[in-house]
């Protein structure tokens, strides 16, 4: 795979699975879901963007403008891939999947995914992970995709393992949440591993 061409992040594909498809954002249709998870304290906790229970900041006109400005420019980014996760049976956006922090010299990316409450616990996330990770290896020519997951998020940890991510270390006490220290578990998957199991390792069922 060393003779693969340079990754082209300027193309924003639609990736189709059995339960979900990943596509560029359509702000008019996707805004309610995007707004819902950006305002969700549980999403803030699991992503480390909130430091503990508190009254949520009001969602005012400025917050709405920031959200719309961010998602309306995702299709313009030449060095990352941001896609909406859409449940096929309802044609409704349930989250986002992102390849970012592209290191062109080392052909590596970071990965993250956020699902709104409506998209959780039904296998949608695991399939979305497999779709975008497969695209990263098979179409973008990446060698390594990595992520971090906090130790209080075992559901996400399990979904990543099912898609073939392997624990490679722990950033101890990386987050202070509600007065307690939380580990950041580092995971990755490599192109030869993906080529071997296509996101369905024997240990992942």
GILIN-V350569 format. One record per pair of residues at least 24 apart in sequence whose ideal C-beta (glycine too) atoms are under 10 Angstrom apart, sorted by sequence separation. I is the first residue (numbers start at 0). J is the second residue. D is the distance in whole Angstrom. If there is no record, write none. Layout:
# GILIN-V350569
((I	J	D) (I	J	D))
This chain:
# GILIN-V350569
((34	58	7) (38	62	8) (73	97	9) (77	101	9) (78	102	10) (91	115	10) (93	117	6) (94	118	5) (108	132	10) (149	173	8) (150	174	9) (162	186	10) (163	187	10) (164	188	5) (165	189	8) (37	62	8) (70	95	9) (76	101	10) (78	103	8) (92	117	10) (93	118	3) (94	119	9) (110	135	8) (149	174	6) (151	176	8) (159	184	9) (163	188	5) (37	63	10) (91	117	8) (92	118	9) (93	119	8) (147	173	8) (160	186	8) (162	188	7) (163	189	9) (91	118	9) (108	135	6) (128	155	10) (132	159	10) (147	174	10) (149	176	8) (159	186	6) (165	192	7) (34	62	9) (37	65	9) (38	66	10) (80	108	8) (84	112	7) (89	117	9) (93	121	9) (96	124	9) (107	135	10) (151	179	9) (156	184	7) (159	187	10) (164	192	9) (34	63	8) (37	66	6) (79	108	8) (84	113	9) (94	123	8) (106	135	10) (129	158	10) (133	162	9) (152	181	9) (155	184	10) (159	188	8) (163	192	6) (78	108	10) (79	109	9) (80	110	10) (81	111	10) (82	112	10) (84	114	7) (93	123	6) (94	124	7) (106	136	10) (124	154	9) (128	158	6) (132	162	6) (133	163	10) (150	180	10) (151	181	6) (156	186	8) (163	193	6) (84	115	9) (86	117	8) (93	124	9) (96	127	5) (108	139	8) (110	141	10) (124	155	8) (127	158	9) (128	159	7) (131	162	10) (132	163	8) (150	181	6) (151	182	9) (153	184	10) (155	186	10) (162	193	9) (34	66	6) (37	69	10) (86	118	6) (95	127	9) (96	128	7) (125	157	9) (126	158	10) (129	161	9) (130	162	10) (132	164	8) (149	181	5) (150	182	4) (152	184	9) (163	195	9) (30	63	9) (33	66	6) (34	67	10) (37	70	10) (85	118	9) (94	127	7) (98	131	6) (106	139	8) (108	141	6) (124	157	10) (125	158	5) (128	161	8) (129	162	5) (149	182	7) (150	183	8) (163	196	6) (33	67	9) (84	118	7) (93	127	9) (96	130	8) (97	131	8) (98	132	8) (101	135	10) (106	140	6) (107	141	6) (108	142	10) (109	143	10) (110	144	5) (112	146	9) (120	154	8) (124	158	5) (125	159	9) (128	162	4) (129	163	8) (148	182	10) (149	183	6) (150	184	6) (162	196	9) (163	197	8) (164	198	9) (86	121	8) (96	131	5) (106	141	5) (107	142	6) (108	143	8) (109	144	8) (110	145	7) (111	146	6) (119	154	8) (123	158	10) (124	159	9) (125	160	10) (126	161	10) (127	162	9) (128	163	9) (147	182	10) (148	183	7) (149	184	7) (162	197	10) (163	198	5) (165	200	9) (30	66	8) (33	69	9) (87	123	9) (96	132	9) (98	134	8) (105	141	9) (106	142	4) (107	143	4) (108	144	5) (109	145	6) (110	146	5) (111	147	8) (119	155	10) (122	158	9) (125	161	5) (126	162	9) (128	164	8) (147	183	5) (148	184	5) (162	198	5) (163	199	7) (164	200	9) (30	67	7) (33	70	6) (86	123	6) (98	135	6) (105	142	7) (106	143	7) (107	144	7) (108	145	8) (109	146	6) (110	147	10) (111	148	9) (124	161	9) (125	162	6) (147	184	7) (148	185	8) (161	198	8) (162	199	8) (163	200	5) (165	202	10) (85	123	9) (96	134	10) (101	139	9) (105	143	7) (106	144	10) (107	145	7) (108	146	10) (109	147	8) (124	162	9) (146	184	9) (147	185	6) (148	186	7) (161	199	8) (162	200	8) (84	123	7) (87	126	10) (102	141	9) (119	158	10) (122	161	9) (146	185	8) (147	186	7) (161	200	8) (163	202	9) (164	203	9) (26	66	9) (30	70	8) (84	124	8) (101	141	9) (102	142	10) (114	154	10) (145	185	7) (146	186	5) (160	200	8) (163	203	6) (26	67	6) (29	70	7) (86	127	10) (98	139	8) (102	143	9) (114	155	9) (145	186	7) (146	187	7) (161	202	9) (162	203	7) (84	126	9) (85	127	9) (113	155	10) (144	186	9) (145	187	4) (146	188	9) (160	202	7) (161	203	4) (26	69	10) (84	127	5) (98	141	8) (112	155	8) (144	187	7) (145	188	8) (160	203	6) (161	204	7) (26	70	6) (83	127	10) (84	128	10) (111	155	10) (114	158	9) (143	187	6) (144	188	5) (145	189	10) (159	203	9) (160	204	10) (24	69	10) (25	70	10) (26	71	6) (82	127	9) (100	145	9) (143	188	8) (144	189	8) (158	203	9) (24	70	5) (84	130	9) (98	144	7) (112	158	8) (143	189	5) (144	190	9) (157	203	9) (23	70	10) (24	71	8) (26	73	9) (84	131	9) (112	159	9) (141	188	10) (142	189	6) (143	190	7) (24	72	10) (82	130	9) (141	189	9) (142	190	5) (24	73	6) (82	131	7) (110	159	9) (141	190	7) (142	191	9) (143	192	10) (144	193	8) (23	73	7) (24	74	7) (33	83	8) (140	190	8) (23	74	5) (32	83	8) (80	131	7) (142	193	10) (32	84	9) (42	94	9) (82	134	9) (110	162	10) (136	188	8) (141	193	9) (32	85	9) (135	188	9) (136	189	9) (137	190	9) (29	83	5) (80	134	8) (110	164	9) (136	190	5) (28	83	9) (29	84	10) (80	135	8) (135	190	9) (136	191	10) (29	85	8) (36	92	10) (132	188	7) (136	192	9) (137	193	8) (23	80	9) (24	81	7) (26	83	10) (28	85	9) (35	92	10) (36	93	9) (136	193	5) (137	194	9) (23	81	8) (24	82	8) (25	83	7) (35	93	10) (36	94	7) (135	193	9) (136	194	7) (21	80	9) (23	82	6) (24	83	5) (32	91	7) (33	92	7) (35	94	10) (36	95	8) (80	139	8) (21	81	10) (22	82	6) (23	83	7) (25	85	9) (31	91	9) (32	92	4) (128	188	10) (133	193	7) (137	197	9) (21	82	4) (22	83	6) (31	92	8) (32	93	6) (33	94	9) (132	193	7) (136	197	9) (11	73	8) (20	82	9) (21	83	7) (22	84	9) (28	90	8) (29	91	9) (30	92	9) (32	94	7) (33	95	7) (136	198	9) (11	74	5) (20	83	9) (21	84	6) (22	85	6) (28	91	8) (29	92	4) (32	95	9) (11	75	9) (19	83	10) (20	84	8) (21	85	7) (28	92	7) (29	93	10) (129	193	9) (133	197	7) (9	74	9) (11	76	9) (19	84	6) (20	85	5) (29	94	10) (46	111	8) (132	197	10) (133	198	6) (9	75	9) (18	84	10) (19	85	6) (20	86	9) (29	95	9) (132	198	6) (9	76	8) (18	85	10) (19	86	6) (20	87	6) (25	92	8) (46	113	7) (8	76	7) (9	77	5) (12	80	8) (14	82	7) (16	84	10) (18	86	7) (19	87	6) (24	92	8) (45	113	8) (129	197	8) (130	198	9) (8	77	6) (9	78	9) (11	80	7) (13	82	8) (18	87	6) (19	88	10) (45	114	10) (129	198	4) (7	77	9) (8	78	5) (10	80	9) (11	81	8) (12	82	8) (13	83	10) (14	84	10) (15	85	10) (17	87	8) (18	88	8) (20	90	9) (22	92	9) (128	198	7) (129	199	8) (8	79	6) (9	80	10) (11	82	7) (16	87	8) (24	95	8) (42	113	6) (6	78	9) (8	80	6) (13	85	9) (15	87	8) (42	114	9) (126	198	9) (8	81	10) (21	94	10) (42	115	8) (125	198	9) (6	80	9) (19	93	8) (21	95	9) (39	113	9) (42	116	9) (125	199	10) (19	94	9) (21	96	6) (41	116	8) (37	113	9) (39	115	7) (110	186	9) (19	96	9) (36	113	6) (39	116	7) (110	187	9) (36	114	8) (37	115	10) (41	119	10) (109	187	10) (110	188	9) (125	203	9) (36	115	5) (33	113	9) (35	115	5) (36	116	8) (107	187	9) (32	113	10) (34	115	10) (35	116	8) (36	117	10) (14	96	9) (32	114	9) (33	115	9) (35	117	8) (36	118	9) (107	189	10) (32	115	5) (31	115	9) (32	116	10) (106	190	8) (32	117	8) (32	118	8) (8	98	8) (8	99	9) (6	98	9) (8	101	7) (6	101	7) (8	103	10) (19	114	10) (6	103	7) (5	103	7) (19	118	8) (6	106	7) (8	108	9) (18	118	10) (47	147	9) (5	106	9) (46	147	10) (6	108	8) (19	121	10) (46	148	10) (47	149	6) (3	106	8) (18	121	8) (19	122	9) (45	148	9) (46	149	8) (18	122	6) (19	123	5) (45	149	7) (1	106	9) (17	122	9) (18	123	5) (19	124	9) (21	126	9) (44	149	8) (47	152	10) (0	106	9) (18	124	10) (19	125	10) (20	126	10) (21	127	6) (45	151	8) (46	152	9) (16	123	9) (18	125	9) (19	126	5) (20	127	9) (44	151	8) (45	152	5) (18	126	5) (19	127	5) (44	152	9) (16	125	10) (17	126	7) (18	127	9) (21	130	5) (45	154	9) (46	155	10) (16	126	5) (19	129	10) (20	130	8) (21	131	6) (45	155	7) (16	127	7) (19	130	7) (14	126	10) (14	127	9) (16	129	7) (21	134	8) (16	130	5) (14	129	10) (15	130	8) (14	130	4) (14	131	7) (16	133	10) (12	130	10) (12	131	10) (14	133	8) (14	134	6) (12	134	7) (14	138	9) (50	174	8) (51	175	8) (52	176	9) (53	177	10) (50	175	7) (51	176	6) (52	177	6) (12	138	7) (47	173	8) (50	176	6) (51	177	4) (8	135	10) (12	139	10) (47	174	5) (49	176	8) (50	177	8) (51	178	7) (10	138	8) (46	174	10) (47	175	10) (49	177	9) (50	178	10) (51	179	9) (6	135	8) (10	139	9) (47	176	8) (44	174	10) (7	138	8) (8	139	7) (45	176	10) (6	138	8) (7	139	7) (44	176	7) (3	136	10) (6	139	4) (7	140	9) (43	176	10) (44	177	8) (3	137	10) (5	139	9) (6	140	5) (47	181	8) (3	138	9) (4	139	10) (5	140	8) (6	141	7) (0	136	8) (3	139	8) (4	140	7) (47	183	8) (0	137	10) (3	140	3) (44	181	10) (2	140	9) (3	141	9) (1	140	9) (3	142	9) (0	140	7) (0	141	9) (1	142	9) (0	142	7) (3	190	9) (1	190	10) (0	190	6) (0	191	8) (0	194	8))
